[in-house]
C-alpha cells in the first residue's frame, strides 16, 4: 500500500516539477510560496499546509468523502450524515468551475498527495490518498452549506426555536471595518480583518502567502484543505468576511402519509436512499435513510416531517469567486468577482490602494413571494413556497465610499454598517433580511460617533479593536437585567455577591476583579437556560429569577473554592494558550476583543477556545501596502514544532508582526528555503 502511494506521489511530483517551486519560511514559521504559475504555487501551498496542519487537513478531506466518523466518532458522523442529507455526496464540481481555477485546485491537491505519499506515517487512515480536486471542492461546499444555515436549521427543529431566527449556534462571529484616507490621521486607507473562529481544528485559520509569475501575490487565511486564501490582502486591495445572519433557509412542515407528501393538490412520493455511516468504535456501519421532497432535503424529527430549502445546495462556485477576488487589482475587478454571487452567507468589508472602502452583504437570499406567510415552520406549504431564485446583488445591501469615511460589521444587520446618514435602505421588501443587532454592533455604533470631527489615529483604531465592554444601552443590559436587579434583602445569603454584580462597570478588563463573578455566573446560567449568552441576546430571552439565583450560587461556590474570594483578577480566571503555555487575558464572548471559552469547574478557570484568532491590519498609502498580523498560537498546529506556541504571549499582549508581500524582502528574511520534495 505505502509503496503504491509513494509511487503515485513521485509521479505527481514529476508531473508538477516541484523544483520550480520555492517555500520560504520566515522567523515565525509562516510559509511564503513562490512558483512560475498559480497552479504550481498552489502545489507548494498544499505541501506547506500538509506540513503545518496535517490532521485538520485530513479531517476535511475525510468529511468530503463522508468518512469523518471513522476518526472522530459521533461528531464526525454528524458531518457525514449532512453530506448525504444535502445531496452533496452525489455532486461533481469540475464542470461548475472555470478550467483555470480547477487547474489551481488540482495543483493544490497534487502537493497534498505528494507530501502524504512521502510521509505515510502522517496519514490518519488508509485509503484517503490520493485525494482529488473533487474532494477539495466538495469539502469546501459542505462547510459552506453548514455555515449557510443547514446545520442551524436542523438544530432549530430539535430545540423548538422555529418562530425565531437563531444564528450563531457555534457562538462565533467576526469584526471587520475599513477607514478611508480622509478620516485617518496618516491619510492612509485602513482595513481590519478580525474573524472569530475556533482557534484549533478544522475551522481554525491557516495563514499562507502565495505568489507566482502570473501575478498572484496574496497573503491571508484559509481553512485546512482550502486551496488558496479566503480572506487577506494583495498589493492593491484587501477584504475581510463576517458571517451574515440573513434567513437563508426555509423550514417546511410537511403532511406525509404512506410515504407521500402533499404538494399543492398532489401527493408526491418522498425520494429515498440509504446513507452508510462508519463511526469510530462501532464494528459495523450505521445505515440511515435520507429523504428528499420538492422543497429540499427532508427529515423526520419527533414524529413530524420537515424539509429544508436553501439555495446553497446547488451553488458550487464559491472557490472560483474567492480565487477571482484574490486576483483582482482594482475596485471594479473585485466587484466583478463578487458578482459571481456564489458565497452564501458573508458580509465582505473592502479597502484598496485607490482609497475605496465598501461593505457588501451579497448573500444567497431567496426570492420569497411577499403575498405569502413565511413563519417558521411553514406548515403545509404550497408549491409557491418552494425556493428557486436568489435576490440579485443589485437589491442586496451595499455601502460604497460613504462620506463619513468608515464602514463596519460585527455580525449585526447590514442596515447598520456606517454613519446614520449613509446607511443602505432596501428598495423593496426582502423577506429574511437580517435586521437584528447585538452587543458588538451596538458597541461600535456608540463608539464611532466619539471620533466625529477628527481624524482617527492608529491608536484610536487599536482602541476600537481591543474594546472589552458592553454597550451602555443595548441588548445585554435588556436581556440580562434580572442578573443585575436581584434584591439583596430577598437573598441575604447572597448579599455580597449581588452587591458585587451591581458594581460591575460592564468592561471585562484583565485587571478587573468583578468580571470573574459575572462571567462564571454566565457559564452556569447558559446551562440552566439551555442558551448560550449570544443566543439569549439575539432572541431577547431573559433568564428567570430562579435561573439567575441558581447560577449565582454555583458561581459563588466555585470562586471561593478555587480562589478563596469572589474577586480574583479576570486574567487569573480567563486563560489563553496551549502546549503548556498559558497567559491571562481580558474580554468575553460578545466583546469586540472576543474570547469564546470552555469552562472547567474542576480547575476553576476558562480556557479560550475561539473568538479573536488571525488578525490582520492592512494599510494603503501612496500606492504601497503594509500588513501587520498575529496568530493566536503560531503558524504550525503540530505539537513539538517551534512555531506551535511562539505567538501565544504576543497575541495576548496585542502585539503585531509585519507581514510581507514584497518577494525580495521575503527572500532576504527567510530562515529556511526549500522545494516541496
LINNORMO-V717310 format. One record per residue. N is the residue number from 1. NEAR is the number of other ideal C-beta (glycine too) atoms within 8 Angstrom. D_LAST is the distance of its C-alpha to the last C-alpha in Angstrom with 2 decimals. Layout:
n:N near:NEAR d_last:D_LAST
n:N near:NEAR d_last:D_LAST
This chain:
n:1 near:5 d_last:20.11
n:2 near:6 d_last:16.85
n:3 near:6 d_last:16.44
n:4 near:7 d_last:17.16
n:5 near:13 d_last:14.62
n:6 near:11 d_last:11.86
n:7 near:9 d_last:13.25
n:8 near:12 d_last:13.28
n:9 near:15 d_last:9.67
n:10 near:9 d_last:8.87
n:11 near:8 d_last:11.72
n:12 near:13 d_last:10.72
n:13 near:13 d_last:7.39
n:14 near:7 d_last:9.83
n:15 near:7 d_last:12.44
n:16 near:14 d_last:10.88
n:17 near:9 d_last:9.33
n:18 near:14 d_last:6.47
n:19 near:6 d_last:7.85
n:20 near:8 d_last:10.84
n:21 near:17 d_last:9.66
n:22 near:10 d_last:10.39
n:23 near:14 d_last:10.75
n:24 near:13 d_last:13.92
n:25 near:11 d_last:15.34
n:26 near:12 d_last:19.12
n:27 near:5 d_last:21.57
n:28 near:10 d_last:21.91
n:29 near:14 d_last:18.24
n:30 near:11 d_last:18.32
n:31 near:15 d_last:15.20
n:32 near:15 d_last:15.94
n:33 near:16 d_last:13.66
n:34 near:13 d_last:14.59
n:35 near:15 d_last:14.08
n:36 near:7 d_last:16.72
n:37 near:10 d_last:17.55
n:38 near:13 d_last:18.12
n:39 near:11 d_last:16.24
n:40 near:15 d_last:12.99
n:41 near:17 d_last:13.78
n:42 near:16 d_last:14.37
n:43 near:18 d_last:10.95
n:44 near:19 d_last:9.66
n:45 near:16 d_last:12.68
n:46 near:18 d_last:11.95
n:47 near:16 d_last:8.71
n:48 near:14 d_last:10.90
n:49 near:15 d_last:13.81
n:50 near:15 d_last:12.44
n:51 near:10 d_last:11.85
n:52 near:14 d_last:15.35
n:53 near:13 d_last:17.51
n:54 near:11 d_last:16.20
n:55 near:8 d_last:19.78
n:56 near:13 d_last:21.46
n:57 near:13 d_last:18.83
n:58 near:12 d_last:19.49
n:59 near:16 d_last:23.20
n:60 near:14 d_last:23.34
n:61 near:15 d_last:21.63
n:62 near:15 d_last:24.15
n:63 near:17 d_last:26.95
n:64 near:14 d_last:26.14
n:65 near:9 d_last:26.83
n:66 near:11 d_last:29.85
n:67 near:11 d_last:28.40
n:68 near:14 d_last:28.22
n:69 near:15 d_last:31.39
n:70 near:11 d_last:29.58
n:71 near:11 d_last:27.97
n:72 near:11 d_last:30.26
n:73 near:10 d_last:33.57
n:74 near:8 d_last:36.34
n:75 near:8 d_last:34.53
n:76 near:17 d_last:31.76
n:77 near:15 d_last:34.41
n:78 near:8 d_last:36.15
n:79 near:13 d_last:33.15
n:80 near:16 d_last:32.88
n:81 near:11 d_last:36.58
n:82 near:14 d_last:36.35
n:83 near:14 d_last:33.68
n:84 near:13 d_last:36.24
n:85 near:10 d_last:39.24
n:86 near:11 d_last:38.16
n:87 near:10 d_last:37.16
n:88 near:12 d_last:33.57
n:89 near:9 d_last:32.36
n:90 near:4 d_last:34.00
n:91 near:10 d_last:32.71
n:92 near:6 d_last:30.22
n:93 near:12 d_last:28.72
n:94 near:9 d_last:27.31
n:95 near:5 d_last:30.80
n:96 near:7 d_last:31.52
n:97 near:14 d_last:28.86
n:98 near:6 d_last:28.64
n:99 near:6 d_last:26.26
n:100 near:7 d_last:24.41
n:101 near:11 d_last:23.82
n:102 near:11 d_last:22.85
n:103 near:10 d_last:20.18
n:104 near:14 d_last:18.71
n:105 near:15 d_last:18.85
n:106 near:10 d_last:17.18
n:107 near:18 d_last:14.24
n:108 near:16 d_last:14.15
n:109 near:16 d_last:14.45
n:110 near:14 d_last:11.79
n:111 near:20 d_last:9.24
n:112 near:15 d_last:11.21
n:113 near:15 d_last:11.34
n:114 near:18 d_last:7.72
n:115 near:15 d_last:7.60
n:116 near:16 d_last:10.96
n:117 near:16 d_last:10.47
n:118 near:9 d_last:8.10
n:119 near:9 d_last:10.75
n:120 near:10 d_last:13.97
n:121 near:4 d_last:16.13
n:122 near:8 d_last:15.57
n:123 near:11 d_last:17.13
n:124 near:8 d_last:20.73
n:125 near:10 d_last:22.24
n:126 near:5 d_last:21.71
n:127 near:4 d_last:21.80
n:128 near:13 d_last:20.19
n:129 near:10 d_last:17.00
n:130 near:10 d_last:16.24
n:131 near:10 d_last:17.74
n:132 near:7 d_last:19.26
n:133 near:12 d_last:20.22
n:134 near:10 d_last:23.69
n:135 near:12 d_last:22.66
n:136 near:16 d_last:21.43
n:137 near:14 d_last:24.61
n:138 near:15 d_last:26.86
n:139 near:13 d_last:25.66
n:140 near:12 d_last:26.38
n:141 near:13 d_last:29.70
n:142 near:15 d_last:30.74
n:143 near:12 d_last:30.24
n:144 near:13 d_last:32.22
n:145 near:15 d_last:34.99
n:146 near:10 d_last:35.43
n:147 near:8 d_last:35.36
n:148 near:13 d_last:37.75
n:149 near:12 d_last:40.50
n:150 near:14 d_last:39.93
n:151 near:9 d_last:39.44
n:152 near:11 d_last:42.17
n:153 near:12 d_last:44.54
n:154 near:12 d_last:44.33
n:155 near:10 d_last:44.89
n:156 near:13 d_last:47.90
n:157 near:14 d_last:49.66
n:158 near:8 d_last:49.19
n:159 near:8 d_last:50.31
n:160 near:6 d_last:53.19
n:161 near:8 d_last:52.39
n:162 near:9 d_last:52.95
n:163 near:5 d_last:55.39
n:164 near:7 d_last:52.92
n:165 near:8 d_last:49.63
n:166 near:13 d_last:47.45
n:167 near:9 d_last:44.05
n:168 near:14 d_last:41.65
n:169 near:9 d_last:41.82
n:170 near:5 d_last:38.69
n:171 near:10 d_last:40.38
n:172 near:12 d_last:37.88
n:173 near:12 d_last:38.49
n:174 near:14 d_last:37.32
n:175 near:15 d_last:38.74
n:176 near:17 d_last:38.26
n:177 near:13 d_last:40.53
n:178 near:17 d_last:40.76
n:179 near:14 d_last:43.33
n:180 near:12 d_last:44.53
n:181 near:9 d_last:45.04
n:182 near:7 d_last:48.82
n:183 near:10 d_last:48.67
n:184 near:14 d_last:46.37
n:185 near:8 d_last:47.83
n:186 near:7 d_last:45.21
n:187 near:7 d_last:45.59
n:188 near:9 d_last:41.95
n:189 near:17 d_last:40.66
n:190 near:12 d_last:38.99
n:191 near:20 d_last:36.95
n:192 near:15 d_last:36.18
n:193 near:17 d_last:33.44
n:194 near:12 d_last:34.31
n:195 near:14 d_last:33.21
n:196 near:13 d_last:34.41
n:197 near:11 d_last:32.04
n:198 near:12 d_last:31.34
n:199 near:11 d_last:29.48
n:200 near:8 d_last:27.26
n:201 near:7 d_last:25.94
n:202 near:10 d_last:25.29
n:203 near:7 d_last:27.23
n:204 near:15 d_last:26.33
n:205 near:11 d_last:24.96
n:206 near:13 d_last:21.31
n:207 near:12 d_last:21.14
n:208 near:15 d_last:18.67
n:209 near:14 d_last:19.06
n:210 near:17 d_last:17.70
n:211 near:12 d_last:18.74
n:212 near:14 d_last:18.64
n:213 near:6 d_last:20.84
n:214 near:7 d_last:22.62
n:215 near:7 d_last:24.28
n:216 near:11 d_last:22.34
n:217 near:10 d_last:22.68
n:218 near:14 d_last:23.21
n:219 near:14 d_last:23.06
n:220 near:15 d_last:24.28
n:221 near:14 d_last:23.97
n:222 near:12 d_last:22.89
n:223 near:12 d_last:23.13
n:224 near:13 d_last:20.29
n:225 near:13 d_last:19.33
n:226 near:10 d_last:20.69
n:227 near:14 d_last:18.69
n:228 near:14 d_last:20.13
n:229 near:14 d_last:22.68
n:230 near:11 d_last:26.09
n:231 near:11 d_last:28.00
n:232 near:14 d_last:27.67
n:233 near:15 d_last:28.36
n:234 near:14 d_last:27.56
n:235 near:8 d_last:29.57
n:236 near:9 d_last:32.50
n:237 near:14 d_last:32.91
n:238 near:16 d_last:31.96
n:239 near:15 d_last:32.91
n:240 near:15 d_last:33.26
n:241 near:13 d_last:34.21
n:242 near:15 d_last:36.87
n:243 near:14 d_last:37.90
n:244 near:12 d_last:41.06
n:245 near:11 d_last:43.43
n:246 near:11 d_last:45.40
n:247 near:10 d_last:46.61
n:248 near:15 d_last:44.22
n:249 near:12 d_last:45.27
n:250 near:15 d_last:48.68
n:251 near:15 d_last:49.75
n:252 near:15 d_last:52.37
n:253 near:11 d_last:54.70
n:254 near:14 d_last:55.55
n:255 near:7 d_last:58.64
n:256 near:9 d_last:57.54
n:257 near:6 d_last:59.91
n:258 near:3 d_last:59.13
n:259 near:7 d_last:55.56
n:260 near:10 d_last:56.60
n:261 near:12 d_last:56.49
n:262 near:10 d_last:58.94
n:263 near:9 d_last:57.73
n:264 near:6 d_last:60.69
n:265 near:2 d_last:63.41
n:266 near:6 d_last:61.12
n:267 near:7 d_last:59.62
n:268 near:9 d_last:56.14
n:269 near:5 d_last:54.10
n:270 near:12 d_last:51.09
n:271 near:7 d_last:47.95
n:272 near:8 d_last:46.52
n:273 near:6 d_last:43.44
n:274 near:8 d_last:41.81
n:275 near:14 d_last:38.60
n:276 near:7 d_last:37.14
n:277 near:13 d_last:35.63
n:278 near:12 d_last:33.83
n:279 near:13 d_last:34.61
n:280 near:10 d_last:33.19
n:281 near:4 d_last:36.01
n:282 near:8 d_last:37.91
n:283 near:2 d_last:37.97
n:284 near:4 d_last:38.75
n:285 near:8 d_last:37.69
n:286 near:10 d_last:40.00
n:287 near:8 d_last:41.48
n:288 near:9 d_last:42.53
n:289 near:8 d_last:44.46
n:290 near:11 d_last:43.18
n:291 near:11 d_last:45.86
n:292 near:9 d_last:46.05
n:293 near:14 d_last:49.07
n:294 near:6 d_last:49.68
n:295 near:14 d_last:49.11
n:296 near:12 d_last:45.60
n:297 near:12 d_last:44.03
n:298 near:15 d_last:46.92
n:299 near:12 d_last:47.33
n:300 near:8 d_last:50.31
n:301 near:9 d_last:50.68
n:302 near:5 d_last:53.72
n:303 near:4 d_last:55.70
n:304 near:7 d_last:55.07
n:305 near:11 d_last:52.89
n:306 near:14 d_last:50.66
n:307 near:13 d_last:48.59
n:308 near:16 d_last:45.95
n:309 near:12 d_last:45.70
n:310 near:18 d_last:43.10
n:311 near:11 d_last:41.43
n:312 near:14 d_last:37.87
n:313 near:11 d_last:37.56
n:314 near:6 d_last:37.32
n:315 near:10 d_last:35.76
n:316 near:11 d_last:32.07
n:317 near:10 d_last:31.17
n:318 near:13 d_last:30.34
n:319 near:12 d_last:26.66
n:320 near:12 d_last:27.93
n:321 near:14 d_last:30.43
n:322 near:12 d_last:27.95
n:323 near:11 d_last:25.66
n:324 near:11 d_last:28.80
n:325 near:11 d_last:29.99
n:326 near:13 d_last:26.88
n:327 near:11 d_last:27.21
n:328 near:13 d_last:30.96
n:329 near:9 d_last:32.36
n:330 near:10 d_last:36.01
n:331 near:11 d_last:38.31
n:332 near:6 d_last:39.41
n:333 near:10 d_last:35.85
n:334 near:14 d_last:34.99
n:335 near:8 d_last:38.20
n:336 near:9 d_last:37.46
n:337 near:12 d_last:34.16
n:338 near:13 d_last:36.17
n:339 near:7 d_last:38.66
n:340 near:9 d_last:36.28
n:341 near:11 d_last:37.76
n:342 near:10 d_last:35.15
n:343 near:13 d_last:34.48
n:344 near:17 d_last:36.97
n:345 near:15 d_last:38.02
n:346 near:10 d_last:36.96
n:347 near:14 d_last:38.93
n:348 near:13 d_last:36.98
n:349 near:17 d_last:37.97
n:350 near:16 d_last:37.18
n:351 near:16 d_last:37.62
n:352 near:14 d_last:36.75
n:353 near:11 d_last:37.27
n:354 near:6 d_last:40.51
n:355 near:10 d_last:42.09
n:356 near:11 d_last:42.02
n:357 near:17 d_last:41.80
n:358 near:14 d_last:42.09
n:359 near:18 d_last:41.83
n:360 near:12 d_last:41.41
n:361 near:12 d_last:42.00
n:362 near:10 d_last:41.12
n:363 near:12 d_last:40.60
n:364 near:14 d_last:41.29
n:365 near:12 d_last:44.91
n:366 near:15 d_last:47.01
n:367 near:8 d_last:50.15
n:368 near:10 d_last:52.93
n:369 near:7 d_last:56.53
n:370 near:6 d_last:58.57
n:371 near:3 d_last:61.64
n:372 near:9 d_last:60.04
n:373 near:4 d_last:59.50
n:374 near:10 d_last:55.92
n:375 near:6 d_last:56.61
n:376 near:10 d_last:54.08
n:377 near:10 d_last:54.32
n:378 near:12 d_last:55.81
n:379 near:5 d_last:58.33
n:380 near:7 d_last:59.19
n:381 near:11 d_last:57.29
n:382 near:7 d_last:58.47
n:383 near:8 d_last:56.31
n:384 near:6 d_last:56.51
n:385 near:13 d_last:54.43
n:386 near:9 d_last:51.37
n:387 near:12 d_last:48.46
n:388 near:5 d_last:47.56
n:389 near:6 d_last:47.03
n:390 near:9 d_last:45.43
n:391 near:9 d_last:47.25
n:392 near:7 d_last:46.16
n:393 near:10 d_last:44.46
n:394 near:4 d_last:47.63
n:395 near:9 d_last:49.48
n:396 near:13 d_last:46.89
n:397 near:12 d_last:46.84
n:398 near:11 d_last:45.63
n:399 near:13 d_last:46.65
n:400 near:7 d_last:45.84
n:401 near:7 d_last:46.81
n:402 near:12 d_last:49.67
n:403 near:7 d_last:52.26
n:404 near:10 d_last:51.90
n:405 near:9 d_last:48.32
n:406 near:15 d_last:46.31
n:407 near:13 d_last:44.80
n:408 near:14 d_last:43.50
n:409 near:16 d_last:42.59
n:410 near:14 d_last:42.34
n:411 near:15 d_last:42.49
n:412 near:13 d_last:46.16
n:413 near:10 d_last:47.81
n:414 near:14 d_last:46.76
n:415 near:11 d_last:50.50
n:416 near:9 d_last:50.19
n:417 near:12 d_last:47.37
n:418 near:11 d_last:49.15
n:419 near:11 d_last:52.64
n:420 near:4 d_last:55.49
n:421 near:6 d_last:56.74
n:422 near:9 d_last:53.47
n:423 near:11 d_last:52.53
n:424 near:9 d_last:51.59
n:425 near:5 d_last:54.20
n:426 near:10 d_last:53.87
n:427 near:4 d_last:55.77
n:428 near:5 d_last:56.48
n:429 near:5 d_last:56.38
n:430 near:10 d_last:52.87
n:431 near:8 d_last:53.05
n:432 near:11 d_last:50.22
n:433 near:11 d_last:49.46
n:434 near:11 d_last:48.55
n:435 near:5 d_last:51.51
n:436 near:9 d_last:51.10
n:437 near:9 d_last:50.03
n:438 near:15 d_last:49.54
n:439 near:13 d_last:49.11
n:440 near:15 d_last:46.20
n:441 near:14 d_last:47.47
n:442 near:14 d_last:51.02
n:443 near:16 d_last:50.11
n:444 near:14 d_last:48.44
n:445 near:10 d_last:51.47
n:446 near:11 d_last:53.70
n:447 near:10 d_last:51.47
n:448 near:11 d_last:50.82
n:449 near:7 d_last:54.57
n:450 near:6 d_last:54.87
n:451 near:9 d_last:53.08
n:452 near:7 d_last:55.37
n:453 near:3 d_last:56.95
n:454 near:5 d_last:54.35
n:455 near:6 d_last:50.81
n:456 near:11 d_last:48.03
n:457 near:9 d_last:46.40
n:458 near:7 d_last:42.91
n:459 near:6 d_last:44.70
n:460 near:10 d_last:46.45
n:461 near:13 d_last:43.23
n:462 near:9 d_last:41.72
n:463 near:8 d_last:45.03
n:464 near:11 d_last:44.86
n:465 near:12 d_last:41.36
n:466 near:9 d_last:42.25
n:467 near:11 d_last:45.64
n:468 near:12 d_last:46.32
n:469 near:10 d_last:49.66
n:470 near:12 d_last:51.28
n:471 near:13 d_last:53.14
n:472 near:7 d_last:56.72
n:473 near:6 d_last:58.00
n:474 near:12 d_last:55.74
n:475 near:13 d_last:54.52
n:476 near:13 d_last:53.78
n:477 near:12 d_last:57.33
n:478 near:9 d_last:58.84
n:479 near:11 d_last:56.95
n:480 near:11 d_last:57.00
n:481 near:9 d_last:60.53
n:482 near:11 d_last:61.71
n:483 near:13 d_last:59.52
n:484 near:10 d_last:61.15
n:485 near:6 d_last:64.69
n:486 near:15 d_last:65.48
n:487 near:7 d_last:68.96
n:488 near:10 d_last:69.10
n:489 near:5 d_last:72.72
n:490 near:6 d_last:71.73
n:491 near:11 d_last:69.06
n:492 near:7 d_last:70.44
n:493 near:4 d_last:68.05
n:494 near:13 d_last:65.18
n:495 near:9 d_last:67.09
n:496 near:7 d_last:64.83
n:497 near:12 d_last:61.66
n:498 near:13 d_last:63.27
n:499 near:9 d_last:64.49
n:500 near:12 d_last:61.06
n:501 near:15 d_last:59.47
n:502 near:7 d_last:62.03
n:503 near:7 d_last:61.10
n:504 near:11 d_last:57.40
n:505 near:7 d_last:56.73
n:506 near:7 d_last:54.00
n:507 near:9 d_last:51.11
n:508 near:13 d_last:48.45
n:509 near:9 d_last:48.00
n:510 near:10 d_last:46.21
n:511 near:7 d_last:49.47
n:512 near:12 d_last:51.73
n:513 near:9 d_last:53.71
n:514 near:12 d_last:54.83
n:515 near:14 d_last:51.57
n:516 near:16 d_last:50.64
n:517 near:16 d_last:53.84
n:518 near:11 d_last:53.28
n:519 near:14 d_last:49.69
n:520 near:13 d_last:50.24
n:521 near:15 d_last:53.19
n:522 near:10 d_last:50.93
n:523 near:12 d_last:48.56
n:524 near:13 d_last:51.50
n:525 near:13 d_last:53.02
n:526 near:11 d_last:49.97
n:527 near:8 d_last:50.46
n:528 near:10 d_last:54.16
n:529 near:10 d_last:53.85
n:530 near:6 d_last:50.94
n:531 near:9 d_last:49.44
n:532 near:9 d_last:46.85
n:533 near:11 d_last:48.19
n:534 near:12 d_last:46.67
n:535 near:12 d_last:47.97
n:536 near:15 d_last:51.44
n:537 near:13 d_last:51.31
n:538 near:13 d_last:50.41
n:539 near:10 d_last:52.85
n:540 near:9 d_last:55.53
n:541 near:9 d_last:56.27
n:542 near:10 d_last:57.97
n:543 near:14 d_last:58.12
n:544 near:7 d_last:61.49
n:545 near:8 d_last:63.43
n:546 near:6 d_last:63.05
n:547 near:11 d_last:59.25
n:548 near:14 d_last:59.25
n:549 near:11 d_last:61.56
n:550 near:10 d_last:59.58
n:551 near:16 d_last:56.30
n:552 near:16 d_last:58.00
n:553 near:9 d_last:59.52
n:554 near:10 d_last:56.14
n:555 near:14 d_last:54.62
n:556 near:12 d_last:57.50
n:557 near:8 d_last:57.18
n:558 near:11 d_last:53.47
n:559 near:15 d_last:53.65
n:560 near:10 d_last:56.58
n:561 near:7 d_last:54.93
n:562 near:9 d_last:51.70
n:563 near:11 d_last:52.98
n:564 near:4 d_last:56.74
n:565 near:7 d_last:57.34
n:566 near:10 d_last:56.99
n:567 near:8 d_last:55.63
n:568 near:10 d_last:52.27
n:569 near:11 d_last:50.16
n:570 near:17 d_last:47.79
n:571 near:10 d_last:44.71
n:572 near:9 d_last:45.70
n:573 near:15 d_last:45.50
n:574 near:17 d_last:42.54
n:575 near:12 d_last:39.31
n:576 near:13 d_last:35.81
n:577 near:13 d_last:32.76
n:578 near:10 d_last:30.57
n:579 near:8 d_last:29.16
n:580 near:6 d_last:32.48
n:581 near:9 d_last:32.75
n:582 near:9 d_last:35.58
n:583 near:11 d_last:37.62
n:584 near:13 d_last:40.83
n:585 near:12 d_last:40.90
n:586 near:13 d_last:43.39
n:587 near:12 d_last:43.55
n:588 near:10 d_last:44.06
n:589 near:12 d_last:42.79
n:590 near:12 d_last:44.80
n:591 near:16 d_last:44.67
n:592 near:13 d_last:42.81
n:593 near:11 d_last:40.90
n:594 near:15 d_last:40.00
n:595 near:16 d_last:39.29
n:596 near:11 d_last:39.01
n:597 near:11 d_last:39.40
n:598 near:6 d_last:40.04
n:599 near:7 d_last:43.37
n:600 near:9 d_last:43.63
n:601 near:6 d_last:47.37
n:602 near:4 d_last:46.96
n:603 near:6 d_last:45.28
n:604 near:11 d_last:47.10
n:605 near:10 d_last:44.34
n:606 near:13 d_last:42.16
n:607 near:8 d_last:38.35
n:608 near:15 d_last:36.76
n:609 near:9 d_last:34.49
n:610 near:12 d_last:34.35
n:611 near:12 d_last:35.92
n:612 near:11 d_last:34.72
n:613 near:14 d_last:30.93
n:614 near:13 d_last:28.73
n:615 near:12 d_last:31.26
n:616 near:19 d_last:30.96
n:617 near:13 d_last:33.76
n:618 near:14 d_last:33.47
n:619 near:11 d_last:35.92
n:620 near:13 d_last:36.74
n:621 near:11 d_last:39.29
n:622 near:3 d_last:40.16
n:623 near:5 d_last:37.23
n:624 near:7 d_last:34.69
n:625 near:13 d_last:32.66
n:626 near:9 d_last:32.14
n:627 near:15 d_last:30.28
n:628 near:10 d_last:30.67
n:629 near:12 d_last:29.20
n:630 near:12 d_last:28.92
n:631 near:12 d_last:27.33
n:632 near:12 d_last:29.42
n:633 near:14 d_last:27.21
n:634 near:13 d_last:23.89
n:635 near:11 d_last:20.53
n:636 near:12 d_last:19.07
n:637 near:11 d_last:20.84
n:638 near:10 d_last:19.54
n:639 near:5 d_last:22.49
n:640 near:4 d_last:21.99
n:641 near:10 d_last:19.66
n:642 near:6 d_last:21.50
n:643 near:10 d_last:21.39
n:644 near:14 d_last:22.96
n:645 near:11 d_last:26.48
n:646 near:9 d_last:26.42
n:647 near:15 d_last:28.07
n:648 near:16 d_last:30.70
n:649 near:8 d_last:33.55
n:650 near:9 d_last:32.92
n:651 near:14 d_last:32.86
n:652 near:11 d_last:36.11
n:653 near:7 d_last:37.69
n:654 near:7 d_last:36.85
n:655 near:7 d_last:34.78
n:656 near:9 d_last:32.34
n:657 near:10 d_last:29.42
n:658 near:7 d_last:28.78
n:659 near:11 d_last:25.92
n:660 near:12 d_last:24.77
n:661 near:12 d_last:24.54
n:662 near:6 d_last:25.03
n:663 near:10 d_last:21.72
n:664 near:6 d_last:23.31
n:665 near:8 d_last:24.25
n:666 near:14 d_last:20.85
n:667 near:9 d_last:19.35
n:668 near:6 d_last:22.31
n:669 near:9 d_last:22.18
n:670 near:11 d_last:18.50
n:671 near:6 d_last:18.18
n:672 near:6 d_last:14.40
n:673 near:8 d_last:12.13
n:674 near:6 d_last:8.39
n:675 near:9 d_last:5.80
n:676 near:14 d_last:3.80
n:677 near:7 d_last:0.00
